[in-house]
Amino acid sequence: MSIRLLSSISLLALACNNDSNPLDSAGVDPGYVSGACIQGQCFAGLVCQGDNLCMSPGGGSGGDPSGDPGGDPTDGSTDGSTDGSASDTSAGPGGGPGGDPTSGPSSDPTVTGGPGPTSDSDPTTDPPMTTDEPVTCKNLQLDAPTTNLIFVLDRSGSFSVGTWDHDGNPGTPAVSKWSSLHKTLTAVVGKYQAQHKLGLMMFPSSAAASDYSAAACVTNTKPEVAPALGSAGAIGAALPAANAMLKGATPMARGLDGALSSLDSAPANEARAMVLIGDGSPNCSDSAPNTDGLFETLDTSAHGIVGAAWSNDQIPTAVVGVNLPDSYSSAMKDGNPDNTNPVEEFNKLAVAGGRPRTGGAKFYDATNESELGAYLDEAVYVTLGCELTLNETPADPTVTRVTVDGMNYAYSPNLDCSTGDGWVYSSGNNSRVRLCGAACEGLLSSGSAQVDLDCP
């Protein structure tokens, strides 16, 4: 006990050098009057008097600093107040007398009652919350789309009038252009009917007459055969016989309008296209002022129709000519537009339709049956759909990859699809991509492409 008491006296002696308020210190100056009581208690044997002051019980100014008057400073056994049971100076959890948790410095390093300060650099601090969802790489294997393709076919009287050297062999009899067209077209339809929806729109219709009147321009308002899979039989049945004598003028614009009205109902995820086939310049304009104007004036609205179909609706038109004369027609009453060169007009139609050929002739200019068959096949091929519908839009459109038949093709936002290789987005929300050039050819030959979305 004496050792403990001496320790308390030493602490009080150290505290007396502190000029601070006794309420702010860990001890008081031992003397007659030591200072104010702290919560009714005093240190080292002093007692709290009525004036709320800590005073020696003996009242002497030279009181024993141990708090035991007249006693052995090393023996605290004669005074119960010195046994540490009530005046022990050991600090409580808060550093204050009697373990008062409200006293003592808040910076006491032994205090563990709460967490320390945190900061952005505190390694124990949780990372900041984020609302961004993780981006998932997606690998899409997409088949080449089905195309709704309509053959817009000139069946005017000129197709069956006269003959041509269809095979370049003078030893074989000549045949009509219609006979060659019937043969080659049915072969091409049979080739593509399983995968693509093919239809037939003819101008004029079978009701057209060989009169120099509006009766020569009669055309149906919808296709003879609507686009469908496996339509070779229906198209073959709708075509006039190979040796038929055809009648009527060349109401090309009406035929195009009828075809487009049918394509409007095609499913959104399928491609749309037309192959225009003819042997002369268009007439039968709906705005013709009289009968002469109906036949002798070029109907340029056909150019505008194919141009709008391509530029506004991405419906391409490939143009095939069958033995067109490369000369200007005479200004005479003969049922043909005056002062018009059919080759020039078909070139314009091919450019407007979005599928021009390279070189001088922009359309497929067939001069015999063999060329006609090859050109019809190529015209179908270049109009088949090379647009792919994605299952979802990419989070980052700039990292989309398109691979066709093992070849990766680059994205180019300003790609001219008629001359370049690669691909572009073809919808405002990046949900469709259009393959061009070699990429398109690869898609059509292989039948599928891989599109990787959000794969860095």
DATA-V625962 format. One record per backbone hydrogen bond with DSSP energy under -1.0 kcal/mol. NH is the residue of the N-H (numbers start at 1). CO is the residue of the C=O. If there is no record, write none. Layout:
nh	co
NH	CO
NH	CO
//
This chain:
nh	co
5	1
6	2
7	3
8	4
9	5
10	6
11	7
12	8
13	9
14	10
15	11
16	12
17	14
18	15
24	21
34	54
37	52
38	41
41	38
46	43
47	55
49	53
52	49
54	35
55	47
63	60
67	64
71	68
75	72
82	79
83	80
92	96
95	92
99	96
100	97
103	100
108	105
111	108
122	119
125	122
138	453
140	451
142	449
144	447
148	271
149	197
150	273
151	199
152	275
153	201
154	277
155	203
157	248
159	156
160	157
161	157
164	175
166	164
172	169
175	164
178	159
180	176
181	177
182	178
183	179
184	180
185	181
186	182
187	183
188	184
189	185
190	186
191	187
192	188
193	189
196	192
197	147
198	228
199	149
200	225
201	151
203	153
205	218
208	205
209	215
213	211
216	213
217	214
224	200
225	200
228	198
230	193
235	231
236	232
237	233
238	234
239	235
244	241
249	216
252	250
255	251
256	252
257	253
258	254
259	255
260	256
261	257
262	258
263	259
264	260
265	262
266	263
270	267
271	146
273	148
274	316
275	150
276	318
277	152
278	320
283	250
284	294
288	285
294	290
295	291
296	292
299	282
300	298
302	299
304	300
305	301
306	302
307	303
308	304
309	305
310	306
311	307
312	308
314	310
315	309
317	353
318	274
320	276
321	364
322	278
323	366
327	325
329	340
332	330
334	332
338	296
339	329
345	341
346	342
347	343
348	344
349	345
350	346
351	347
352	348
353	349
354	351
355	350
357	362
364	319
365	363
366	321
366	364
369	166
372	368
373	369
374	370
375	371
376	372
377	373
378	374
379	375
380	376
381	377
382	378
384	380
388	433
390	431
399	396
401	452
403	450
404	407
407	404
409	402
412	423
415	412
419	416
420	416
422	436
423	410
424	434
426	432
430	427
433	388
434	424
435	386
436	422
439	436
441	437
442	438
443	439
444	440
445	441
446	442
447	443
449	142
450	403
451	140
452	401
453	138
//
